[in-house]
Amino acid sequence: MSTRAQIRDAARGRCQSRVVTYIALGYARCWRAEIGYDEAARLFVAAGMRGGFGRGGTTIGGVYLTRRNTSVAVLRHEAVHADQWARYGLSFAVRYLVEELRNPGAANRYEIEAGLADGGYAG
């Protein structure tokens, strides 16, 4: 699959998510991440980052930013966040942050939807 096709796939075919994915890939390059593509999760994985992400990792568009938290379960969890980016577009960032302020961590409905166990949240 070509890089262009991977970007379209990671963005779940949505225009706003594709724009965010391009920006996130540029951001990951600035942090000197090692960027690969996980076909099962349909995500770019930007690993080896020393910072620039929250908790164990953060998905922006179709890009998962992390230091080394790349298990199959975590990528499955982050793939749901990529789906959420595609569903809500650019407003997902605001929606997520508002939800995190109201219901932090494991109480966040977007984290619940993504699967708390897969995301490494203590149950």
CNS distance restraints for C-alpha pairs under 8 A (distance, minus, plus):
assign (resid   1 and name CA) (resid   5 and name CA) 6.08 0.50 0.50
assign (resid   1 and name CA) (resid   6 and name CA) 6.43 0.50 0.50
assign (resid   2 and name CA) (resid   6 and name CA) 6.18 0.50 0.50
assign (resid   3 and name CA) (resid   7 and name CA) 6.17 0.50 0.50
assign (resid   4 and name CA) (resid   8 and name CA) 6.32 0.50 0.50
assign (resid   5 and name CA) (resid   9 and name CA) 6.04 0.50 0.50
assign (resid   6 and name CA) (resid  10 and name CA) 5.89 0.50 0.50
assign (resid   6 and name CA) (resid  37 and name CA) 7.53 0.50 0.50
assign (resid   6 and name CA) (resid  42 and name CA) 7.66 0.50 0.50
assign (resid   7 and name CA) (resid  11 and name CA) 6.01 0.50 0.50
assign (resid   7 and name CA) (resid  18 and name CA) 6.63 0.50 0.50
assign (resid   7 and name CA) (resid  21 and name CA) 7.09 0.50 0.50
assign (resid   7 and name CA) (resid  22 and name CA) 7.73 0.50 0.50
assign (resid   7 and name CA) (resid  62 and name CA) 7.45 0.50 0.50
assign (resid   8 and name CA) (resid  12 and name CA) 6.23 0.50 0.50
assign (resid   8 and name CA) (resid  13 and name CA) 5.14 0.50 0.50
assign (resid   8 and name CA) (resid  14 and name CA) 7.57 0.50 0.50
assign (resid   8 and name CA) (resid  18 and name CA) 6.41 0.50 0.50
assign (resid   9 and name CA) (resid  13 and name CA) 5.97 0.50 0.50
assign (resid   9 and name CA) (resid  42 and name CA) 6.33 0.50 0.50
assign (resid  10 and name CA) (resid  18 and name CA) 7.78 0.50 0.50
assign (resid  10 and name CA) (resid  21 and name CA) 7.70 0.50 0.50
assign (resid  10 and name CA) (resid  42 and name CA) 5.09 0.50 0.50
assign (resid  10 and name CA) (resid  43 and name CA) 5.06 0.50 0.50
assign (resid  10 and name CA) (resid  44 and name CA) 6.91 0.50 0.50
assign (resid  10 and name CA) (resid  61 and name CA) 7.66 0.50 0.50
assign (resid  10 and name CA) (resid  62 and name CA) 4.52 0.50 0.50
assign (resid  10 and name CA) (resid  63 and name CA) 7.44 0.50 0.50
assign (resid  10 and name CA) (resid  82 and name CA) 7.34 0.50 0.50
assign (resid  11 and name CA) (resid  15 and name CA) 7.58 0.50 0.50
assign (resid  11 and name CA) (resid  17 and name CA) 4.97 0.50 0.50
assign (resid  11 and name CA) (resid  18 and name CA) 4.86 0.50 0.50
assign (resid  11 and name CA) (resid  21 and name CA) 6.57 0.50 0.50
assign (resid  11 and name CA) (resid  61 and name CA) 6.22 0.50 0.50
assign (resid  11 and name CA) (resid  62 and name CA) 5.09 0.50 0.50
assign (resid  11 and name CA) (resid  82 and name CA) 7.06 0.50 0.50
assign (resid  11 and name CA) (resid  83 and name CA) 7.98 0.50 0.50
assign (resid  11 and name CA) (resid  85 and name CA) 7.98 0.50 0.50
assign (resid  11 and name CA) (resid  86 and name CA) 6.32 0.50 0.50
assign (resid  12 and name CA) (resid  17 and name CA) 7.50 0.50 0.50
assign (resid  12 and name CA) (resid  62 and name CA) 7.89 0.50 0.50
assign (resid  12 and name CA) (resid  82 and name CA) 7.75 0.50 0.50
assign (resid  12 and name CA) (resid  83 and name CA) 6.88 0.50 0.50
assign (resid  12 and name CA) (resid  86 and name CA) 6.10 0.50 0.50
assign (resid  13 and name CA) (resid  17 and name CA) 7.85 0.50 0.50
assign (resid  13 and name CA) (resid  18 and name CA) 7.34 0.50 0.50
assign (resid  13 and name CA) (resid  86 and name CA) 7.83 0.50 0.50
assign (resid  14 and name CA) (resid  18 and name CA) 6.10 0.50 0.50
assign (resid  14 and name CA) (resid  86 and name CA) 5.76 0.50 0.50
assign (resid  14 and name CA) (resid  89 and name CA) 7.99 0.50 0.50
assign (resid  15 and name CA) (resid  19 and name CA) 6.40 0.50 0.50
assign (resid  16 and name CA) (resid  20 and name CA) 6.35 0.50 0.50
assign (resid  16 and name CA) (resid  86 and name CA) 7.33 0.50 0.50
assign (resid  16 and name CA) (resid  89 and name CA) 5.34 0.50 0.50
assign (resid  16 and name CA) (resid  90 and name CA) 6.43 0.50 0.50
assign (resid  17 and name CA) (resid  21 and name CA) 5.98 0.50 0.50
assign (resid  17 and name CA) (resid  61 and name CA) 5.13 0.50 0.50
assign (resid  17 and name CA) (resid  62 and name CA) 7.11 0.50 0.50
assign (resid  17 and name CA) (resid  85 and name CA) 6.03 0.50 0.50
assign (resid  17 and name CA) (resid  86 and name CA) 5.27 0.50 0.50
assign (resid  17 and name CA) (resid  89 and name CA) 5.78 0.50 0.50
assign (resid  17 and name CA) (resid  90 and name CA) 7.28 0.50 0.50
assign (resid  18 and name CA) (resid  22 and name CA) 6.30 0.50 0.50
assign (resid  18 and name CA) (resid  61 and name CA) 6.95 0.50 0.50
assign (resid  18 and name CA) (resid  62 and name CA) 7.57 0.50 0.50
assign (resid  19 and name CA) (resid  23 and name CA) 6.39 0.50 0.50
assign (resid  20 and name CA) (resid  24 and name CA) 6.05 0.50 0.50
assign (resid  20 and name CA) (resid  60 and name CA) 6.79 0.50 0.50
assign (resid  20 and name CA) (resid  61 and name CA) 5.16 0.50 0.50
assign (resid  20 and name CA) (resid  62 and name CA) 7.80 0.50 0.50
assign (resid  20 and name CA) (resid  90 and name CA) 7.62 0.50 0.50
assign (resid  21 and name CA) (resid  25 and name CA) 6.12 0.50 0.50
assign (resid  21 and name CA) (resid  60 and name CA) 6.61 0.50 0.50
assign (resid  21 and name CA) (resid  61 and name CA) 4.63 0.50 0.50
assign (resid  21 and name CA) (resid  62 and name CA) 5.20 0.50 0.50
assign (resid  21 and name CA) (resid  63 and name CA) 6.04 0.50 0.50
assign (resid  22 and name CA) (resid  26 and name CA) 6.37 0.50 0.50
assign (resid  23 and name CA) (resid  27 and name CA) 6.17 0.50 0.50
assign (resid  24 and name CA) (resid  28 and name CA) 6.06 0.50 0.50
assign (resid  24 and name CA) (resid  60 and name CA) 6.08 0.50 0.50
assign (resid  24 and name CA) (resid  61 and name CA) 7.12 0.50 0.50
assign (resid  24 and name CA) (resid  63 and name CA) 6.25 0.50 0.50
assign (resid  25 and name CA) (resid  29 and name CA) 6.24 0.50 0.50
assign (resid  25 and name CA) (resid  46 and name CA) 7.94 0.50 0.50
assign (resid  25 and name CA) (resid  63 and name CA) 6.74 0.50 0.50
assign (resid  26 and name CA) (resid  30 and name CA) 6.35 0.50 0.50
assign (resid  27 and name CA) (resid  31 and name CA) 6.58 0.50 0.50
assign (resid  28 and name CA) (resid  32 and name CA) 6.31 0.50 0.50
assign (resid  28 and name CA) (resid  33 and name CA) 5.42 0.50 0.50
assign (resid  28 and name CA) (resid  35 and name CA) 7.77 0.50 0.50
assign (resid  28 and name CA) (resid  46 and name CA) 6.22 0.50 0.50
assign (resid  28 and name CA) (resid  49 and name CA) 7.75 0.50 0.50
assign (resid  28 and name CA) (resid  65 and name CA) 7.03 0.50 0.50
assign (resid  29 and name CA) (resid  33 and name CA) 5.65 0.50 0.50
assign (resid  29 and name CA) (resid  34 and name CA) 7.95 0.50 0.50
assign (resid  31 and name CA) (resid  49 and name CA) 6.10 0.50 0.50
assign (resid  31 and name CA) (resid  50 and name CA) 7.60 0.50 0.50
assign (resid  31 and name CA) (resid  51 and name CA) 7.69 0.50 0.50
assign (resid  31 and name CA) (resid  52 and name CA) 7.46 0.50 0.50
assign (resid  32 and name CA) (resid  48 and name CA) 7.69 0.50 0.50
assign (resid  32 and name CA) (resid  49 and name CA) 6.78 0.50 0.50
assign (resid  33 and name CA) (resid  46 and name CA) 5.25 0.50 0.50
assign (resid  33 and name CA) (resid  47 and name CA) 5.38 0.50 0.50
assign (resid  33 and name CA) (resid  48 and name CA) 5.25 0.50 0.50
assign (resid  33 and name CA) (resid  49 and name CA) 5.23 0.50 0.50
assign (resid  34 and name CA) (resid  45 and name CA) 7.87 0.50 0.50
assign (resid  34 and name CA) (resid  46 and name CA) 5.47 0.50 0.50
assign (resid  34 and name CA) (resid  47 and name CA) 5.27 0.50 0.50
assign (resid  34 and name CA) (resid  48 and name CA) 6.03 0.50 0.50
assign (resid  34 and name CA) (resid  49 and name CA) 7.95 0.50 0.50
assign (resid  35 and name CA) (resid  44 and name CA) 6.58 0.50 0.50
assign (resid  35 and name CA) (resid  45 and name CA) 5.56 0.50 0.50
assign (resid  35 and name CA) (resid  46 and name CA) 4.40 0.50 0.50
assign (resid  35 and name CA) (resid  47 and name CA) 6.44 0.50 0.50
assign (resid  36 and name CA) (resid  44 and name CA) 5.64 0.50 0.50
assign (resid  36 and name CA) (resid  45 and name CA) 5.30 0.50 0.50
assign (resid  36 and name CA) (resid  46 and name CA) 6.61 0.50 0.50
assign (resid  37 and name CA) (resid  42 and name CA) 7.24 0.50 0.50
assign (resid  37 and name CA) (resid  43 and name CA) 5.84 0.50 0.50
assign (resid  37 and name CA) (resid  44 and name CA) 4.35 0.50 0.50
assign (resid  37 and name CA) (resid  45 and name CA) 5.90 0.50 0.50
assign (resid  38 and name CA) (resid  42 and name CA) 5.64 0.50 0.50
assign (resid  38 and name CA) (resid  43 and name CA) 5.39 0.50 0.50
assign (resid  38 and name CA) (resid  44 and name CA) 6.15 0.50 0.50
assign (resid  38 and name CA) (resid  45 and name CA) 6.80 0.50 0.50
assign (resid  39 and name CA) (resid  43 and name CA) 6.87 0.50 0.50
assign (resid  41 and name CA) (resid  75 and name CA) 6.01 0.50 0.50
assign (resid  41 and name CA) (resid  76 and name CA) 5.87 0.50 0.50
assign (resid  41 and name CA) (resid  79 and name CA) 5.51 0.50 0.50
assign (resid  42 and name CA) (resid  62 and name CA) 7.68 0.50 0.50
assign (resid  42 and name CA) (resid  79 and name CA) 6.91 0.50 0.50
assign (resid  43 and name CA) (resid  62 and name CA) 5.32 0.50 0.50
assign (resid  43 and name CA) (resid  63 and name CA) 5.73 0.50 0.50
assign (resid  43 and name CA) (resid  64 and name CA) 6.75 0.50 0.50
assign (resid  43 and name CA) (resid  75 and name CA) 7.93 0.50 0.50
assign (resid  43 and name CA) (resid  79 and name CA) 6.61 0.50 0.50
assign (resid  43 and name CA) (resid  82 and name CA) 7.69 0.50 0.50
assign (resid  44 and name CA) (resid  62 and name CA) 6.22 0.50 0.50
assign (resid  44 and name CA) (resid  63 and name CA) 4.64 0.50 0.50
assign (resid  44 and name CA) (resid  64 and name CA) 6.09 0.50 0.50
assign (resid  45 and name CA) (resid  63 and name CA) 5.92 0.50 0.50
assign (resid  45 and name CA) (resid  64 and name CA) 4.89 0.50 0.50
assign (resid  45 and name CA) (resid  65 and name CA) 6.37 0.50 0.50
assign (resid  45 and name CA) (resid  66 and name CA) 7.76 0.50 0.50
assign (resid  45 and name CA) (resid  70 and name CA) 7.93 0.50 0.50
assign (resid  46 and name CA) (resid  63 and name CA) 6.88 0.50 0.50
assign (resid  46 and name CA) (resid  64 and name CA) 5.85 0.50 0.50
assign (resid  46 and name CA) (resid  65 and name CA) 4.84 0.50 0.50
assign (resid  46 and name CA) (resid  66 and name CA) 6.22 0.50 0.50
assign (resid  47 and name CA) (resid  65 and name CA) 6.24 0.50 0.50
assign (resid  47 and name CA) (resid  66 and name CA) 5.03 0.50 0.50
assign (resid  47 and name CA) (resid  67 and name CA) 5.05 0.50 0.50
assign (resid  47 and name CA) (resid  68 and name CA) 5.66 0.50 0.50
assign (resid  47 and name CA) (resid  69 and name CA) 7.93 0.50 0.50
assign (resid  47 and name CA) (resid  70 and name CA) 7.91 0.50 0.50
assign (resid  48 and name CA) (resid  66 and name CA) 6.62 0.50 0.50
assign (resid  48 and name CA) (resid  67 and name CA) 4.40 0.50 0.50
assign (resid  48 and name CA) (resid  68 and name CA) 6.03 0.50 0.50
assign (resid  49 and name CA) (resid  65 and name CA) 7.23 0.50 0.50
assign (resid  49 and name CA) (resid  66 and name CA) 5.79 0.50 0.50
assign (resid  49 and name CA) (resid  67 and name CA) 4.58 0.50 0.50
assign (resid  49 and name CA) (resid  68 and name CA) 7.96 0.50 0.50
assign (resid  50 and name CA) (resid  67 and name CA) 6.02 0.50 0.50
assign (resid  51 and name CA) (resid  66 and name CA) 7.88 0.50 0.50
assign (resid  51 and name CA) (resid  67 and name CA) 7.52 0.50 0.50
assign (resid  52 and name CA) (resid  65 and name CA) 7.88 0.50 0.50
assign (resid  53 and name CA) (resid  57 and name CA) 5.63 0.50 0.50
assign (resid  53 and name CA) (resid  58 and name CA) 5.41 0.50 0.50
assign (resid  53 and name CA) (resid  65 and name CA) 6.24 0.50 0.50
assign (resid  53 and name CA) (resid  66 and name CA) 6.62 0.50 0.50
assign (resid  54 and name CA) (resid  58 and name CA) 5.70 0.50 0.50
assign (resid  56 and name CA) (resid  66 and name CA) 6.37 0.50 0.50
assign (resid  56 and name CA) (resid  67 and name CA) 7.55 0.50 0.50
assign (resid  56 and name CA) (resid  69 and name CA) 6.26 0.50 0.50
assign (resid  57 and name CA) (resid  64 and name CA) 6.79 0.50 0.50
assign (resid  57 and name CA) (resid  65 and name CA) 5.38 0.50 0.50
assign (resid  57 and name CA) (resid  66 and name CA) 4.32 0.50 0.50
assign (resid  57 and name CA) (resid  67 and name CA) 7.26 0.50 0.50
assign (resid  57 and name CA) (resid  69 and name CA) 6.91 0.50 0.50
assign (resid  58 and name CA) (resid  64 and name CA) 5.65 0.50 0.50
assign (resid  58 and name CA) (resid  65 and name CA) 5.20 0.50 0.50
assign (resid  58 and name CA) (resid  66 and name CA) 6.69 0.50 0.50
assign (resid  58 and name CA) (resid  78 and name CA) 7.79 0.50 0.50
assign (resid  59 and name CA) (resid  63 and name CA) 5.45 0.50 0.50
assign (resid  59 and name CA) (resid  64 and name CA) 4.21 0.50 0.50
assign (resid  59 and name CA) (resid  65 and name CA) 6.06 0.50 0.50
assign (resid  59 and name CA) (resid  78 and name CA) 6.21 0.50 0.50
assign (resid  59 and name CA) (resid  81 and name CA) 6.43 0.50 0.50
assign (resid  59 and name CA) (resid  82 and name CA) 6.64 0.50 0.50
assign (resid  60 and name CA) (resid  64 and name CA) 6.46 0.50 0.50
assign (resid  60 and name CA) (resid  65 and name CA) 7.72 0.50 0.50
assign (resid  60 and name CA) (resid  82 and name CA) 7.18 0.50 0.50
assign (resid  60 and name CA) (resid  85 and name CA) 7.48 0.50 0.50
assign (resid  61 and name CA) (resid  82 and name CA) 5.52 0.50 0.50
assign (resid  61 and name CA) (resid  85 and name CA) 5.48 0.50 0.50
assign (resid  61 and name CA) (resid  86 and name CA) 7.22 0.50 0.50
assign (resid  62 and name CA) (resid  79 and name CA) 7.84 0.50 0.50
assign (resid  62 and name CA) (resid  82 and name CA) 5.18 0.50 0.50
assign (resid  62 and name CA) (resid  85 and name CA) 7.85 0.50 0.50
assign (resid  63 and name CA) (resid  82 and name CA) 7.69 0.50 0.50
assign (resid  64 and name CA) (resid  78 and name CA) 6.88 0.50 0.50
assign (resid  66 and name CA) (resid  70 and name CA) 7.76 0.50 0.50
assign (resid  69 and name CA) (resid  74 and name CA) 7.20 0.50 0.50
assign (resid  70 and name CA) (resid  74 and name CA) 6.09 0.50 0.50
assign (resid  70 and name CA) (resid  75 and name CA) 6.21 0.50 0.50
assign (resid  71 and name CA) (resid  75 and name CA) 6.24 0.50 0.50
assign (resid  72 and name CA) (resid  76 and name CA) 6.16 0.50 0.50
assign (resid  73 and name CA) (resid  77 and name CA) 6.30 0.50 0.50
assign (resid  73 and name CA) (resid 118 and name CA) 4.71 0.50 0.50
assign (resid  73 and name CA) (resid 119 and name CA) 7.08 0.50 0.50
assign (resid  74 and name CA) (resid  78 and name CA) 6.13 0.50 0.50
assign (resid  74 and name CA) (resid 118 and name CA) 5.31 0.50 0.50
assign (resid  74 and name CA) (resid 119 and name CA) 5.26 0.50 0.50
assign (resid  74 and name CA) (resid 120 and name CA) 7.32 0.50 0.50
assign (resid  75 and name CA) (resid  79 and name CA) 5.96 0.50 0.50
assign (resid  76 and name CA) (resid  80 and name CA) 6.79 0.50 0.50
assign (resid  76 and name CA) (resid 118 and name CA) 6.97 0.50 0.50
assign (resid  77 and name CA) (resid  81 and name CA) 6.96 0.50 0.50
assign (resid  77 and name CA) (resid 114 and name CA) 4.99 0.50 0.50
assign (resid  77 and name CA) (resid 115 and name CA) 5.95 0.50 0.50
assign (resid  77 and name CA) (resid 116 and name CA) 7.95 0.50 0.50
assign (resid  77 and name CA) (resid 118 and name CA) 5.48 0.50 0.50
assign (resid  77 and name CA) (resid 119 and name CA) 5.49 0.50 0.50
assign (resid  78 and name CA) (resid  82 and name CA) 6.42 0.50 0.50
assign (resid  78 and name CA) (resid 114 and name CA) 7.08 0.50 0.50
assign (resid  78 and name CA) (resid 119 and name CA) 7.63 0.50 0.50
assign (resid  79 and name CA) (resid  83 and name CA) 6.34 0.50 0.50
assign (resid  79 and name CA) (resid 114 and name CA) 7.95 0.50 0.50
assign (resid  80 and name CA) (resid  84 and name CA) 6.26 0.50 0.50
assign (resid  80 and name CA) (resid 113 and name CA) 7.59 0.50 0.50
assign (resid  80 and name CA) (resid 114 and name CA) 5.13 0.50 0.50
assign (resid  81 and name CA) (resid  85 and name CA) 6.26 0.50 0.50
assign (resid  81 and name CA) (resid 110 and name CA) 7.57 0.50 0.50
assign (resid  81 and name CA) (resid 114 and name CA) 6.50 0.50 0.50
assign (resid  82 and name CA) (resid  86 and name CA) 6.30 0.50 0.50
assign (resid  83 and name CA) (resid  87 and name CA) 6.13 0.50 0.50
assign (resid  84 and name CA) (resid  88 and name CA) 6.05 0.50 0.50
assign (resid  84 and name CA) (resid  89 and name CA) 7.87 0.50 0.50
assign (resid  84 and name CA) (resid  92 and name CA) 6.99 0.50 0.50
assign (resid  85 and name CA) (resid  89 and name CA) 5.20 0.50 0.50
assign (resid  85 and name CA) (resid  90 and name CA) 7.11 0.50 0.50
assign (resid  85 and name CA) (resid  92 and name CA) 5.70 0.50 0.50
assign (resid  88 and name CA) (resid  92 and name CA) 5.17 0.50 0.50
assign (resid  90 and name CA) (resid  94 and name CA) 7.94 0.50 0.50
assign (resid  91 and name CA) (resid  95 and name CA) 6.14 0.50 0.50
assign (resid  92 and name CA) (resid  96 and name CA) 5.85 0.50 0.50
assign (resid  93 and name CA) (resid  97 and name CA) 6.21 0.50 0.50
assign (resid  94 and name CA) (resid  98 and name CA) 6.08 0.50 0.50
assign (resid  95 and name CA) (resid  99 and name CA) 6.13 0.50 0.50
assign (resid  96 and name CA) (resid 100 and name CA) 6.02 0.50 0.50
assign (resid  96 and name CA) (resid 110 and name CA) 6.97 0.50 0.50
assign (resid  97 and name CA) (resid 101 and name CA) 6.22 0.50 0.50
assign (resid  98 and name CA) (resid 102 and name CA) 6.35 0.50 0.50
assign (resid  99 and name CA) (resid 103 and name CA) 5.67 0.50 0.50
assign (resid  99 and name CA) (resid 104 and name CA) 7.21 0.50 0.50
assign (resid  99 and name CA) (resid 108 and name CA) 5.94 0.50 0.50
assign (resid  99 and name CA) (resid 109 and name CA) 7.22 0.50 0.50
assign (resid  99 and name CA) (resid 110 and name CA) 7.97 0.50 0.50
assign (resid 100 and name CA) (resid 104 and name CA) 4.40 0.50 0.50
assign (resid 100 and name CA) (resid 105 and name CA) 6.74 0.50 0.50
assign (resid 100 and name CA) (resid 108 and name CA) 5.72 0.50 0.50
assign (resid 102 and name CA) (resid 108 and name CA) 7.91 0.50 0.50
assign (resid 103 and name CA) (resid 107 and name CA) 5.03 0.50 0.50
assign (resid 103 and name CA) (resid 108 and name CA) 4.94 0.50 0.50
assign (resid 103 and name CA) (resid 109 and name CA) 7.79 0.50 0.50
assign (resid 104 and name CA) (resid 108 and name CA) 5.44 0.50 0.50
assign (resid 105 and name CA) (resid 111 and name CA) 7.34 0.50 0.50
assign (resid 105 and name CA) (resid 121 and name CA) 7.84 0.50 0.50
assign (resid 106 and name CA) (resid 111 and name CA) 6.41 0.50 0.50
assign (resid 106 and name CA) (resid 112 and name CA) 6.68 0.50 0.50
assign (resid 106 and name CA) (resid 116 and name CA) 6.61 0.50 0.50
assign (resid 106 and name CA) (resid 121 and name CA) 6.20 0.50 0.50
assign (resid 106 and name CA) (resid 122 and name CA) 7.85 0.50 0.50
assign (resid 107 and name CA) (resid 111 and name CA) 7.46 0.50 0.50
assign (resid 107 and name CA) (resid 112 and name CA) 7.00 0.50 0.50
assign (resid 108 and name CA) (resid 112 and name CA) 6.27 0.50 0.50
assign (resid 109 and name CA) (resid 113 and name CA) 6.08 0.50 0.50
assign (resid 110 and name CA) (resid 114 and name CA) 6.23 0.50 0.50
assign (resid 111 and name CA) (resid 115 and name CA) 6.28 0.50 0.50
assign (resid 111 and name CA) (resid 116 and name CA) 6.18 0.50 0.50
assign (resid 111 and name CA) (resid 119 and name CA) 7.65 0.50 0.50
assign (resid 112 and name CA) (resid 116 and name CA) 5.47 0.50 0.50
assign (resid 114 and name CA) (resid 118 and name CA) 7.75 0.50 0.50
assign (resid 114 and name CA) (resid 119 and name CA) 7.40 0.50 0.50
assign (resid 115 and name CA) (resid 119 and name CA) 6.20 0.50 0.50
assign (resid 116 and name CA) (resid 120 and name CA) 6.29 0.50 0.50
assign (resid 116 and name CA) (resid 121 and name CA) 5.16 0.50 0.50
assign (resid 116 and name CA) (resid 122 and name CA) 7.63 0.50 0.50
assign (resid 116 and name CA) (resid 123 and name CA) 7.50 0.50 0.50
assign (resid 117 and name CA) (resid 121 and name CA) 5.68 0.50 0.50
assign (resid 117 and name CA) (resid 122 and name CA) 7.14 0.50 0.50
assign (resid 117 and name CA) (resid 123 and name CA) 7.14 0.50 0.50
